Amino acid sequence: MPGPGGAQAPHPTPSREDIAVLEPFEQLPLSCIELVRDAAHAQRVIDALAQAPVLGFDTESRPTFVRDEASSGPHVVQLATRRNAYVFQLEDARCVALLAELLAADVVRKVGFGLGDDLRRILRKLGVQPRGVLDLNDLFWQRGYRRDIGVRAAVAVMFQRRFAKSRKATTSNWARADLTPAQLLYAANDAYAALRVFEALHARDAGAPG
């Protein structure tokens, strides 16, 4: 596949078969994941997250099954530190407003994979343009990998580990009020894995062990 400048990408992306035989990537357990639904909880969490230099970032939207149906997402926004992840539901207006302020603050970097649709949906639904956002696909593209490497292949490249993603959770109803444990694990660890990959890339660039 062409890389930067139209050249062949010098680094192959691990195949599904390659990834399948790897040891599993250690993910955050439920005990380290908080579901944030109201303003008081959101305020406490955002006050802490605003002090973090980098956050893992992703969103989830209820899938659409009718042709040309516009998504009403995002229904969930997730942010992660090295120790914890926070899954924000977007029903309480004050909670949404507090989250929007954090997303619009460029002093906190937010890193994730394939964020184009996420950013457009946030702008439409929350009314803010997220700032300080870094799409990790772009960093891998600059390093000679395919543009749409994604979190599973990136985890395999950086850690030689298999990042499990449940297709059932991917296509589940993210607009439901009572998110399941499987949904929380899925959403939180997408953001957490992005942060871990960013840290590993940064360490590698600095010449430290990744």
Backbone as a chain_set.jsonl record, in Angstrom:
{"seq": "MPGPGGAQAPHPTPSREDIAVLEPFEQLPLSCIELVRDAAHAQRVIDALAQAPVLGFDTESRPTFVRDEASSGPHVVQLATRRNAYVFQLEDARCVALLAELLAADVVRKVGFGLGDDLRRILRKLGVQPRGVLDLNDLFWQRGYRRDIGVRAAVAVMFQRRFAKSRKATTSNWARADLTPAQLLYAANDAYAALRVFEALHARDAGAPG", "coords": {"N": [[0.855, -1.198, 0.0], [0.5, 2.264, -0.766], [2.65, 4.635, 0.802], [3.579, 7.625, 2.665], [3.863, 10.298, 0.412], [3.286, 8.692, -1.726], [4.834, 6.444, -1.964], [5.62, 2.933, -1.52], [4.442, 1.561, 1.497], [6.832, 1.092, 3.967], [6.692, -0.505, 6.212], [5.153, -3.448, 7.062], [1.746, -4.18, 7.959], [0.552, -6.007, 10.72], [-1.192, -9.049, 10.115], [-4.549, -10.411, 10.543], [-4.243, -13.063, 11.21], [-1.622, -13.072, 12.157], [-1.941, -11.484, 14.444], [-3.727, -12.987, 15.927], [-2.319, -15.054, 17.181], [-0.867, -13.91, 19.17], [-0.055, -13.075, 22.599], [-2.547, -11.924, 24.944], [-3.326, -8.422, 25.237], [-3.007, -6.524, 28.169], [-5.794, -5.275, 29.64], [-7.822, -2.576, 31.039], [-9.586, -3.338, 34.013], [-13.049, -3.699, 35.101], [-13.174, -2.487, 37.596], [-11.622, -0.262, 37.385], [-12.955, 1.494, 35.843], [-15.189, 4.118, 35.311], [-18.571, 5.042, 35.051], [-19.997, 7.914, 33.89], [-22.611, 10.027, 34.492], [-23.985, 12.205, 35.544], [-23.987, 15.71, 36.51], [-22.579, 16.409, 38.885], [-20.844, 14.248, 39.33], [-19.475, 14.357, 36.901], [-18.167, 16.83, 37.145], [-16.284, 16.373, 39.19], [-14.708, 14.387, 38.001], [-13.79, 15.655, 35.642], [-12.365, 17.817, 36.65], [-10.149, 16.466, 37.617], [-9.187, 15.2, 35.268], [-8.473, 17.372, 33.75], [-5.978, 18.012, 34.602], [-4.289, 16.236, 33.493], [-1.696, 15.548, 31.158], [-2.041, 14.116, 28.79], [-4.681, 12.294, 27.294], [-6.32, 9.246, 26.592], [-8.718, 8.805, 23.995], [-11.988, 8.439, 22.666], [-15.113, 7.721, 20.973], [-18.465, 6.408, 21.062], [-21.192, 5.342, 19.08], [-24.64, 4.642, 18.602], [-25.345, 2.121, 16.274], [-26.477, 2.551, 12.87], [-28.991, 1.157, 10.82], [-30.51, 1.528, 8.63], [-30.497, 2.492, 5.276], [-28.885, 5.48, 4.39], [-29.624, 6.66, 6.764], [-29.073, 9.088, 9.208], [-26.602, 9.264, 11.738], [-27.294, 9.624, 15.215], [-25.399, 9.989, 17.037], [-22.468, 11.249, 18.878], [-23.15, 8.792, 21.422], [-21.793, 8.07, 23.586], [-18.868, 9.186, 25.19], [-15.52, 8.525, 25.748], [-12.757, 8.763, 27.956], [-9.393, 8.3, 28.933], [-6.909, 7.669, 31.417], [-3.64, 6.55, 32.489], [-4.303, 4.874, 34.55], [-7.069, 4.779, 34.91], [-10.367, 4.825, 33.38], [-13.006, 6.728, 31.93], [-16.349, 6.778, 31.18], [-18.527, 8.672, 29.536], [-21.916, 9.39, 29.505], [-24.327, 10.981, 27.421], [-26.701, 12.461, 28.273], [-27.547, 14.079, 30.444], [-27.778, 17.534, 30.574], [-26.032, 19.412, 31.819], [-23.849, 17.823, 32.453], [-23.007, 17.195, 29.867], [-22.278, 19.769, 29.013], [-20.089, 20.336, 30.669], [-18.297, 18.343, 29.866], [-17.962, 19.116, 27.21], [-16.513, 21.491, 27.535], [-14.045, 20.508, 28.419], [-13.258, 18.988, 26.19], [-12.915, 20.998, 24.346], [-10.705, 22.298, 25.248], [-7.426, 23.055, 24.563], [-5.193, 22.566, 26.058], [-5.063, 20.073, 27.124], [-4.053, 17.175, 25.723], [-5.668, 14.957, 23.493], [-5.758, 11.665, 22.456], [-6.28, 9.266, 19.899], [-7.655, 6.771, 17.633], [-8.503, 7.009, 14.196], [-10.285, 9.334, 14.153], [-11.904, 11.054, 12.693], [-14.773, 10.887, 12.047], [-15.719, 10.873, 14.67], [-15.046, 13.446, 15.617], [-16.547, 15.092, 13.94], [-19.141, 14.338, 14.656], [-19.19, 15.047, 17.351], [-18.957, 17.834, 17.134], [-21.389, 18.399, 15.873], [-23.282, 17.449, 17.754], [-22.5, 18.258, 20.372], [-21.723, 20.811, 19.977], [-19.159, 21.866, 19.972], [-15.819, 22.246, 18.762], [-13.528, 19.844, 19.131], [-10.305, 20.279, 20.571], [-6.693, 20.087, 20.604], [-6.363, 17.513, 19.705], [-5.089, 14.42, 18.614], [-4.726, 12.245, 16.014], [-3.814, 8.996, 16.022], [-3.478, 7.322, 13.875], [-2.358, 8.983, 11.961], [0.223, 9.415, 12.958], [1.364, 6.856, 12.711], [1.2, 6.574, 9.951], [3.027, 8.537, 9.159], [5.287, 7.244, 9.963], [5.584, 5.21, 8.225], [3.656, 3.181, 8.094], [0.46, 1.774, 7.124], [-2.255, 4.047, 6.437], [-4.673, 3.686, 7.84], [-4.207, 2.179, 10.214], [-5.24, 1.471, 12.816], [-6.367, 0.484, 16.146], [-6.016, -2.243, 16.946], [-4.009, -3.375, 15.265], [-1.994, -1.531, 15.797], [-1.452, -1.932, 18.536], [-0.437, -4.516, 18.344], [1.897, -4.004, 16.86], [3.356, -2.271, 18.573], [3.458, -3.534, 21.087], [3.496, -6.239, 20.719], [1.225, -7.714, 21.302], [-2.153, -8.997, 21.574], [-4.984, -7.188, 20.99], [-8.138, -7.396, 22.136], [-11.266, -7.062, 20.587], [-14.674, -6.844, 20.799], [-17.028, -7.772, 18.466], [-19.73, -7.907, 18.908], [-20.116, -6.022, 20.946], [-19.294, -3.765, 19.556], [-21.361, -3.282, 17.711], [-23.496, -2.836, 19.362], [-26.235, -1.323, 21.255], [-25.523, 1.779, 21.92], [-26.923, 3.871, 22.915], [-28.475, 3.139, 25.004], [-29.713, 3.406, 28.366], [-28.718, 1.889, 30.454], [-25.804, 0.846, 30.292], [-24.002, -2.104, 29.516], [-21.705, -4.273, 31.357], [-19.927, -5.374, 29.459], [-20.042, -3.468, 27.416], [-18.981, -1.229, 28.743], [-16.353, -2.105, 29.272], [-15.412, -2.42, 26.66], [-15.632, 0.206, 25.544], [-14.071, 1.778, 27.331], [-11.526, 0.593, 27.141], [-10.785, 0.952, 24.495], [-10.102, 3.671, 24.483], [-8.109, 3.618, 26.454], [-6.159, 1.879, 25.36], [-5.347, 3.419, 23.188], [-4.049, 5.545, 24.485], [-1.916, 4.121, 25.693], [-0.534, 3.24, 23.426], [0.239, 5.698, 22.313], [1.977, 6.602, 24.342], [3.967, 4.652, 24.139], [4.936, 5.123, 21.543], [5.961, 7.694, 21.925], [7.953, 7.178, 23.8], [9.602, 5.517, 22.276], [10.415, 7.29, 20.269], [11.894, 8.983, 21.828], [14.023, 7.457, 22.368], [13.884, 5.701, 24.41], [13.111, 2.541, 26.048], [10.207, 1.01, 24.673]], "CA": [[0.0, 0.0, 0.0], [1.334, 3.456, -0.821], [2.897, 5.355, 2.039], [3.719, 9.049, 2.469], [4.447, 10.683, -0.86], [2.91, 7.746, -2.748], [5.733, 5.3, -1.95], [5.129, 1.743, -0.83], [4.649, 1.62, 2.944], [7.958, 0.199, 4.261], [6.425, -1.378, 7.347], [3.904, -4.205, 6.89], [0.817, -4.206, 9.081], [0.261, -7.403, 11.099], [-2.461, -9.59, 9.638], [-5.408, -10.98, 11.58], [-3.634, -14.324, 11.617], [-0.466, -12.724, 12.987], [-2.407, -10.96, 15.727], [-4.477, -14.016, 16.653], [-1.441, -15.95, 17.954], [-0.164, -13.142, 20.191], [-0.614, -13.053, 23.952], [-3.487, -10.806, 25.063], [-2.944, -7.136, 25.816], [-3.649, -6.349, 29.473], [-6.736, -4.171, 29.58], [-8.356, -2.097, 32.304], [-10.745, -4.079, 34.519], [-14.222, -2.88, 35.437], [-12.915, -1.734, 38.823], [-10.904, 0.965, 37.034], [-13.781, 2.203, 34.864], [-16.325, 4.825, 35.9], [-19.627, 5.538, 34.172], [-20.294, 9.289, 34.312], [-23.931, 10.339, 33.946], [-24.59, 13.419, 36.094], [-23.096, 16.869, 36.543], [-21.7, 16.388, 40.05], [-19.792, 13.27, 39.041], [-18.687, 14.888, 35.786], [-17.311, 17.911, 37.619], [-15.155, 15.775, 39.914], [-13.847, 13.678, 37.052], [-13.172, 16.592, 34.698], [-11.347, 18.572, 37.394], [-8.95, 15.627, 37.658], [-8.688, 14.963, 33.913], [-7.899, 18.611, 33.222], [-4.581, 18.084, 35.032], [-3.519, 15.226, 32.767], [-1.134, 16.078, 29.923], [-2.535, 13.35, 27.641], [-5.779, 11.38, 27.58], [-6.862, 8.417, 25.527], [-9.982, 9.43, 23.601], [-12.786, 7.769, 21.639], [-16.55, 7.852, 21.172], [-19.279, 5.318, 20.53], [-22.511, 5.752, 18.61], [-25.554, 3.558, 18.247], [-25.257, 1.905, 14.824], [-27.654, 2.75, 12.038], [-29.217, -0.026, 9.991], [-31.308, 1.927, 7.481], [-29.683, 3.211, 4.302], [-28.931, 6.953, 4.421], [-30.029, 7.16, 8.077], [-28.007, 9.84, 9.868], [-26.344, 8.863, 13.119], [-27.608, 10.604, 16.26], [-24.3, 9.944, 17.999], [-22.092, 10.14, 19.75], [-23.95, 8.542, 22.606], [-20.831, 7.865, 24.662], [-17.511, 9.686, 24.997], [-14.66, 7.923, 26.751], [-11.436, 9.347, 28.168], [-8.626, 7.38, 29.777], [-5.561, 7.911, 31.912], [-2.903, 5.288, 32.583], [-4.863, 4.031, 35.608], [-8.529, 4.725, 34.929], [-11.099, 5.309, 32.214], [-14.283, 7.356, 32.274], [-17.292, 6.654, 30.078], [-19.53, 9.718, 29.718], [-23.169, 9.337, 28.761], [-24.648, 12.339, 26.995], [-28.119, 12.733, 28.5], [-27.671, 15.221, 31.357], [-27.299, 18.714, 29.843], [-24.897, 20.012, 32.508], [-22.749, 16.891, 32.257], [-22.558, 17.407, 28.489], [-21.61, 21.071, 28.935], [-18.782, 20.21, 31.32], [-17.46, 17.538, 28.978], [-17.649, 19.936, 26.035], [-15.441, 22.421, 27.917], [-12.78, 19.769, 28.443], [-12.911, 18.622, 24.821], [-12.529, 22.211, 23.623], [-9.479, 22.842, 25.852], [-6.273, 22.492, 23.858], [-4.081, 22.299, 26.989], [-5.059, 18.637, 27.369], [-4.008, 16.449, 24.455], [-6.508, 13.763, 23.418], [-5.213, 10.823, 21.403], [-7.115, 8.13, 19.548], [-7.505, 6.238, 16.279], [-9.601, 7.207, 13.254], [-11.18, 10.239, 14.879], [-12.613, 11.991, 11.821], [-16.216, 10.856, 12.283], [-15.953, 11.243, 16.069], [-14.97, 14.902, 15.763], [-17.694, 15.693, 13.255], [-20.347, 14.082, 15.442], [-19.115, 15.876, 18.56], [-19.282, 19.211, 16.756], [-22.821, 18.487, 15.592], [-24.133, 17.166, 18.914], [-22.096, 19.007, 21.56], [-21.553, 22.207, 19.598], [-17.781, 22.325, 20.142], [-14.776, 21.607, 17.97], [-12.471, 19.38, 20.028], [-8.964, 20.804, 20.299], [-5.641, 19.28, 21.198], [-6.643, 16.134, 19.323], [-4.08, 13.79, 17.767], [-5.137, 10.953, 15.47], [-2.622, 8.159, 16.003], [-3.295, 6.806, 12.518], [-1.454, 9.896, 11.251], [1.589, 9.173, 13.42], [1.846, 5.623, 12.093], [1.371, 6.887, 8.535], [4.3, 9.254, 9.036], [6.366, 6.3, 10.248], [5.668, 4.211, 7.17], [2.607, 2.181, 8.156], [-0.723, 2.175, 6.371], [-2.916, 5.187, 7.063], [-5.775, 3.275, 8.719], [-3.692, 1.02, 10.955], [-6.198, 1.11, 13.849], [-5.849, 0.161, 17.471], [-5.593, -3.641, 17.081], [-2.706, -3.557, 14.63], [-1.013, -0.685, 16.492], [-1.071, -2.634, 19.766], [0.422, -5.628, 17.937], [3.19, -3.445, 16.458], [4.083, -1.638, 19.676], [3.583, -4.37, 22.285], [3.43, -7.656, 20.352], [0.1, -8.25, 22.055], [-3.427, -9.047, 20.867], [-6.021, -6.359, 21.61], [-9.433, -8.013, 21.835], [-12.406, -6.166, 20.349], [-15.891, -7.623, 20.618], [-17.912, -7.27, 17.416], [-21.059, -7.754, 19.505], [-20.135, -4.729, 21.628], [-19.169, -2.72, 18.547], [-22.659, -3.02, 17.077], [-24.548, -2.804, 20.376], [-26.983, -0.069, 21.387], [-24.798, 2.693, 22.803], [-27.846, 4.887, 23.426], [-29.239, 2.607, 26.127], [-29.392, 4.065, 29.636], [-27.988, 0.967, 31.329], [-24.733, 0.194, 29.554], [-23.604, -3.385, 30.098], [-20.276, -4.38, 31.656], [-19.177, -5.599, 28.216], [-19.934, -2.178, 26.735], [-18.048, -0.386, 29.49], [-15.004, -2.603, 29.027], [-15.075, -2.13, 25.265], [-15.45, 1.645, 25.349], [-12.957, 2.263, 28.142], [-10.239, 0.079, 26.702], [-10.424, 1.609, 23.245], [-9.395, 4.909, 24.839], [-6.915, 3.252, 27.218], [-5.154, 1.347, 24.442], [-4.81, 4.539, 22.415], [-3.082, 6.234, 25.334], [-0.733, 3.283, 25.846], [0.201, 3.27, 22.156], [0.874, 7.013, 22.216], [3.114, 6.625, 25.269], [5.018, 3.809, 23.591], [5.521, 5.849, 20.426], [6.735, 8.796, 22.482], [9.156, 6.59, 24.403], [10.474, 5.056, 21.188], [10.999, 8.477, 19.625], [12.875, 9.567, 22.75], [15.128, 6.527, 22.51], [13.706, 4.873, 25.603], [12.389, 1.304, 25.755], [8.77, 1.184, 24.508]], "C": [[0.881, 1.235, 0.0], [1.477, 4.112, 0.532], [3.0, 6.829, 1.762], [4.424, 9.353, 1.156], [4.15, 9.7, -1.967], [3.8, 6.518, -2.802], [5.089, 4.117, -1.243], [5.436, 1.845, 0.661], [5.746, 0.631, 3.327], [7.684, -0.792, 5.38], [5.112, -2.133, 7.134], [3.05, -4.142, 8.149], [0.524, -5.655, 9.451], [-1.113, -7.834, 10.604], [-3.297, -10.094, 10.81], [-4.819, -12.273, 12.115], [-2.419, -14.08, 12.51], [-0.908, -12.319, 14.389], [-3.042, -12.051, 16.576], [-3.596, -14.888, 17.534], [-0.681, -15.215, 19.058], [-0.819, -13.312, 21.56], [-1.525, -11.838, 24.093], [-2.871, -9.565, 25.701], [-3.703, -6.952, 27.123], [-4.51, -5.095, 29.463], [-7.169, -3.733, 30.975], [-9.534, -2.96, 32.738], [-11.893, -3.122, 34.849], [-13.986, -2.014, 36.666], [-12.201, -0.41, 38.561], [-11.68, 1.832, 36.049], [-14.961, 2.844, 35.575], [-17.295, 5.265, 34.804], [-20.076, 6.887, 34.716], [-21.593, 9.731, 33.649], [-24.515, 11.649, 34.446], [-23.529, 14.491, 36.289], [-22.121, 16.823, 37.709], [-20.532, 15.427, 39.834], [-18.873, 13.792, 37.941], [-17.733, 15.975, 36.249], [-16.089, 17.358, 38.336], [-14.168, 15.123, 38.946], [-13.097, 14.657, 36.157], [-12.137, 17.464, 35.391], [-10.038, 17.784, 37.453], [-8.352, 15.444, 36.265], [-8.024, 16.205, 33.326], [-6.435, 18.784, 33.618], [-3.695, 17.109, 34.266], [-2.96, 15.818, 31.478], [-1.69, 15.408, 28.672], [-3.631, 12.403, 28.114], [-6.047, 10.51, 26.36], [-8.294, 8.849, 25.256], [-10.667, 8.593, 22.525], [-14.253, 8.079, 21.91], [-17.225, 6.595, 20.644], [-20.647, 5.877, 20.159], [-23.363, 4.521, 18.324], [-25.502, 3.355, 16.736], [-26.575, 2.195, 14.124], [-27.769, 1.564, 11.084], [-30.058, 0.272, 8.756], [-30.446, 2.765, 6.558], [-29.96, 4.711, 4.38], [-29.441, 7.517, 5.749], [-28.856, 7.86, 8.743], [-27.852, 9.359, 11.303], [-26.731, 9.99, 14.069], [-26.519, 10.649, 17.321], [-23.458, 11.193, 17.989], [-23.043, 10.001, 20.93], [-23.074, 8.342, 23.841], [-19.515, 8.505, 24.252], [-16.658, 9.102, 26.108], [-13.278, 8.571, 26.75], [-10.69, 8.473, 29.162], [-7.293, 7.965, 30.191], [-4.85, 6.558, 31.966], [-3.548, 4.344, 33.598], [-6.374, 3.834, 35.523], [-9.112, 5.185, 33.599], [-12.479, 5.764, 32.658], [-15.171, 7.362, 31.038], [-18.443, 7.621, 30.349], [-20.758, 9.422, 28.859], [-23.673, 10.758, 28.538], [-26.145, 12.624, 27.088], [-28.331, 13.959, 29.379], [-27.02, 16.451, 30.717], [-26.067, 19.333, 30.495], [-23.658, 19.13, 32.389], [-22.151, 17.071, 30.863], [-21.791, 18.717, 28.365], [-20.218, 21.018, 29.552], [-17.813, 19.413, 30.444], [-17.039, 18.343, 27.759], [-16.523, 20.915, 26.334], [-14.083, 21.731, 27.903], [-12.333, 19.424, 27.024], [-12.407, 19.827, 24.026], [-11.234, 22.821, 24.147], [-8.261, 22.221, 25.183], [-5.082, 22.225, 24.777], [-3.986, 20.823, 27.342], [-5.09, 17.928, 26.027], [-4.892, 15.206, 24.552], [-6.052, 12.939, 22.226], [-6.127, 9.623, 21.166], [-6.869, 7.716, 18.111], [-8.737, 6.551, 15.435], [-10.677, 8.136, 13.772], [-12.006, 11.173, 14.0], [-14.106, 12.045, 12.074], [-16.543, 11.267, 13.713], [-15.997, 12.756, 16.231], [-16.152, 15.584, 15.101], [-18.976, 15.501, 14.068], [-20.352, 14.888, 16.734], [-19.475, 17.315, 18.239], [-20.782, 19.367, 16.535], [-23.662, 18.357, 16.854], [-23.8, 18.013, 20.124], [-21.843, 20.471, 21.253], [-20.158, 22.748, 19.822], [-16.879, 21.569, 19.172], [-13.678, 21.144, 18.926], [-11.101, 19.893, 19.598], [-7.935, 19.961, 21.032], [-5.767, 17.812, 20.857], [-5.554, 15.626, 18.376], [-4.594, 12.426, 17.334], [-3.892, 10.093, 15.295], [-2.421, 7.472, 14.652], [-2.311, 7.67, 11.742], [-0.008, 9.676, 11.668], [2.164, 7.901, 12.804], [2.064, 5.811, 10.593], [2.7, 7.592, 8.303], [5.495, 8.334, 9.242], [6.409, 5.141, 9.263], [4.692, 3.062, 7.254], [1.409, 2.663, 7.342], [-1.506, 3.24, 7.152], [-3.962, 4.765, 8.093], [-5.369, 2.093, 9.588], [-4.646, 0.571, 12.055], [-5.555, 0.573, 15.118], [-5.338, -1.278, 17.566], [-4.211, -3.86, 16.489], [-1.639, -2.733, 15.336], [-0.543, -1.326, 17.786], [-0.144, -3.808, 19.434], [1.819, -5.131, 17.571], [3.997, -2.991, 17.676], [4.361, -2.581, 20.842], [3.671, -5.87, 21.99], [2.371, -8.372, 21.192], [-1.176, -8.168, 21.215], [-4.472, -8.233, 21.631], [-7.379, -6.892, 21.182], [-10.51, -6.948, 21.677], [-13.617, -7.029, 20.027], [-16.764, -7.005, 19.528], [-19.324, -7.049, 17.966], [-21.171, -6.412, 20.219], [-20.073, -3.582, 20.622], [-20.529, -2.307, 18.01], [-23.804, -2.983, 18.078], [-25.195, -1.424, 20.449], [-26.316, 0.838, 22.412], [-25.688, 3.797, 23.363], [-28.638, 4.396, 24.632], [-28.779, 3.264, 27.423], [-28.519, 3.201, 30.527], [-26.936, 0.215, 30.514], [-24.284, -1.068, 30.279], [-22.126, -3.365, 30.484], [-19.433, -4.591, 30.4], [-19.009, -4.302, 27.442], [-18.936, -1.258, 27.431], [-16.603, -0.81, 29.245], [-14.54, -2.252, 27.626], [-14.738, -0.654, 25.085], [-14.214, 2.15, 26.077], [-11.614, 1.83, 27.573], [-9.848, 0.536, 25.311], [-9.621, 2.875, 23.537], [-8.086, 4.595, 25.564], [-5.807, 2.741, 26.298], [-4.539, 2.45, 23.594], [-3.764, 5.307, 23.219], [-1.795, 5.425, 25.472], [0.115, 3.283, 24.571], [0.916, 4.607, 21.992], [2.103, 7.076, 23.111], [4.279, 5.8, 24.725], [5.702, 4.466, 22.4], [6.424, 6.976, 20.922], [8.04, 8.281, 23.078], [10.132, 6.128, 23.336], [11.157, 6.225, 20.504], [12.083, 9.097, 20.493], [14.064, 8.642, 22.97], [15.059, 5.66, 23.728], [13.024, 3.572, 25.212], [10.885, 1.565, 25.66], [7.981, 0.222, 25.316]], "O": [[1.903, 1.264, 0.686], [0.532, 4.141, 1.319], [2.548, 7.273, 0.707], [5.445, 8.749, 0.828], [4.698, 9.838, -3.06], [3.551, 5.624, -3.61], [4.142, 4.273, -0.473], [6.557, 2.176, 1.046], [5.613, -0.56, 3.045], [8.367, -1.81, 5.489], [4.057, -1.505, 7.037], [3.567, -4.06, 9.263], [0.267, -6.464, 8.559], [-2.076, -7.071, 10.67], [-2.807, -10.191, 11.935], [-4.883, -12.551, 13.313], [-2.21, -14.789, 13.494], [-0.331, -12.749, 15.388], [-2.913, -12.046, 17.801], [-4.07, -15.415, 18.54], [0.073, -15.838, 19.806], [-1.998, -13.654, 21.657], [-1.303, -10.824, 23.432], [-2.015, -9.653, 26.581], [-4.908, -7.196, 27.182], [-4.003, -3.985, 29.296], [-6.918, -4.423, 31.963], [-10.394, -3.284, 31.919], [-11.722, -1.903, 34.871], [-14.542, -0.92, 36.767], [-12.181, 0.466, 39.426], [-11.139, 2.785, 35.489], [-15.654, 2.188, 36.353], [-16.887, 5.79, 33.768], [-20.487, 6.99, 35.871], [-21.686, 9.807, 32.423], [-25.453, 12.167, 33.839], [-22.33, 14.215, 36.239], [-20.95, 17.163, 37.542], [-19.381, 15.756, 40.121], [-17.65, 13.685, 38.035], [-16.594, 16.03, 35.784], [-14.974, 17.828, 38.11], [-12.954, 15.292, 39.064], [-11.896, 14.502, 35.94], [-11.128, 17.818, 34.782], [-8.954, 18.358, 37.351], [-7.134, 15.525, 36.102], [-7.117, 16.097, 32.501], [-5.728, 19.607, 33.037], [-2.471, 17.16, 34.386], [-3.678, 16.524, 30.77], [-1.802, 16.039, 27.621], [-3.533, 11.792, 29.178], [-6.003, 10.989, 25.227], [-9.012, 9.222, 26.183], [-10.023, 8.103, 21.598], [-14.594, 8.636, 22.954], [-16.638, 5.824, 19.884], [-21.184, 6.759, 20.83], [-22.863, 3.495, 17.863], [-25.607, 4.325, 15.986], [-27.648, 2.095, 14.719], [-26.764, 1.039, 10.604], [-30.297, -0.611, 7.932], [-29.735, 3.659, 7.016], [-31.11, 5.147, 4.429], [-29.669, 8.722, 5.856], [-27.766, 7.296, 8.837], [-28.834, 9.083, 11.993], [-26.524, 11.165, 13.768], [-26.687, 11.267, 18.372], [-23.694, 12.101, 17.192], [-23.658, 10.972, 21.372], [-23.539, 8.43, 24.977], [-19.091, 8.383, 23.103], [-17.027, 9.172, 27.28], [-12.712, 8.882, 25.701], [-11.276, 7.964, 30.117], [-6.635, 8.664, 29.421], [-5.4, 5.543, 31.537], [-3.356, 3.131, 33.513], [-6.899, 2.832, 36.01], [-8.443, 5.843, 32.802], [-13.042, 5.254, 33.627], [-14.794, 7.883, 29.987], [-19.234, 7.418, 31.271], [-20.653, 9.23, 27.647], [-23.463, 11.635, 29.377], [-26.777, 12.985, 26.095], [-29.197, 14.786, 29.094], [-25.843, 16.414, 30.358], [-25.143, 19.74, 29.79], [-22.545, 19.635, 32.24], [-20.93, 17.095, 30.703], [-20.765, 18.773, 27.686], [-19.274, 21.595, 29.011], [-16.646, 19.78, 30.305], [-15.891, 18.262, 27.323], [-15.665, 21.149, 25.482], [-13.094, 22.295, 27.435], [-11.153, 19.554, 26.697], [-11.568, 19.683, 23.137], [-10.715, 23.766, 23.553], [-8.079, 21.005, 25.227], [-4.061, 21.71, 24.322], [-2.944, 20.364, 27.808], [-6.054, 18.067, 25.274], [-4.871, 14.493, 25.555], [-5.966, 13.452, 21.11], [-6.673, 9.043, 22.104], [-5.979, 8.248, 17.448], [-9.869, 6.384, 15.888], [-11.85, 7.768, 13.823], [-12.743, 12.009, 14.524], [-14.658, 13.123, 12.292], [-17.545, 11.943, 13.945], [-16.881, 13.287, 16.903], [-16.699, 16.546, 15.639], [-19.801, 16.411, 14.152], [-21.403, 15.361, 17.166], [-20.217, 17.951, 18.988], [-21.375, 20.358, 16.961], [-24.65, 19.073, 17.014], [-24.702, 18.449, 20.838], [-21.756, 21.289, 22.169], [-19.972, 23.964, 19.86], [-17.137, 20.419, 18.816], [-12.963, 21.979, 19.48], [-10.784, 19.933, 18.409], [-8.263, 19.219, 21.958], [-5.332, 16.953, 21.625], [-5.151, 16.328, 17.449], [-4.863, 11.558, 18.164], [-3.011, 10.428, 14.502], [-1.301, 7.08, 14.323], [-1.518, 7.155, 10.953], [0.894, 9.741, 10.833], [3.332, 7.876, 12.417], [3.013, 5.265, 10.031], [3.416, 7.276, 7.352], [6.589, 8.612, 8.751], [7.18, 4.198, 9.442], [4.865, 2.059, 6.562], [1.356, 3.82, 6.924], [-1.419, 3.312, 8.378], [-4.115, 5.428, 9.118], [-6.108, 1.113, 9.688], [-4.844, -0.633, 12.214], [-4.367, 0.255, 15.153], [-4.316, -1.515, 18.21], [-3.343, -4.455, 17.127], [-0.499, -3.18, 15.463], [0.645, -1.271, 18.105], [0.818, -4.066, 20.157], [2.814, -5.761, 17.927], [5.184, -3.295, 17.788], [5.383, -2.448, 21.515], [3.894, -6.673, 22.896], [2.589, -9.466, 21.711], [-1.268, -7.38, 20.274], [-4.804, -8.549, 22.774], [-7.73, -6.843, 20.003], [-10.652, -6.056, 22.513], [-13.59, -7.841, 19.101], [-17.191, -5.856, 19.645], [-20.025, -6.128, 17.548], [-22.195, -5.736, 20.116], [-20.719, -2.551, 20.808], [-20.814, -1.118, 17.871], [-24.966, -3.088, 17.687], [-24.756, -0.483, 19.789], [-26.517, 0.687, 23.617], [-25.243, 4.579, 24.203], [-29.396, 5.165, 25.223], [-27.613, 3.631, 27.567], [-27.679, 3.711, 31.269], [-27.16, -0.922, 30.099], [-24.197, -1.093, 31.507], [-21.372, -2.526, 29.99], [-18.337, -4.04, 30.293], [-17.946, -4.058, 26.87], [-18.14, -0.587, 26.775], [-15.732, 0.034, 29.036], [-13.399, -1.833, 27.431], [-13.689, -0.309, 24.542], [-13.401, 2.872, 25.499], [-10.671, 2.62, 27.531], [-8.663, 0.507, 24.977], [-8.587, 3.121, 22.915], [-7.068, 5.239, 25.312], [-4.648, 3.129, 26.445], [-3.341, 2.422, 23.311], [-2.714, 5.674, 22.69], [-0.702, 5.982, 25.378], [1.344, 3.321, 24.64], [2.075, 4.644, 21.577], [3.157, 7.551, 22.687], [5.438, 6.202, 24.839], [6.922, 4.376, 22.261], [7.518, 7.183, 20.397], [9.1, 8.877, 22.884], [11.342, 6.319, 23.466], [12.347, 6.159, 20.194], [13.056, 9.659, 19.991], [15.007, 8.998, 23.677], [16.016, 4.965, 24.068], [12.415, 3.5, 24.145], [10.34, 2.281, 26.5], [6.751, 0.248, 25.28]]}, "num_chains": 1, "name": "protein.A"}
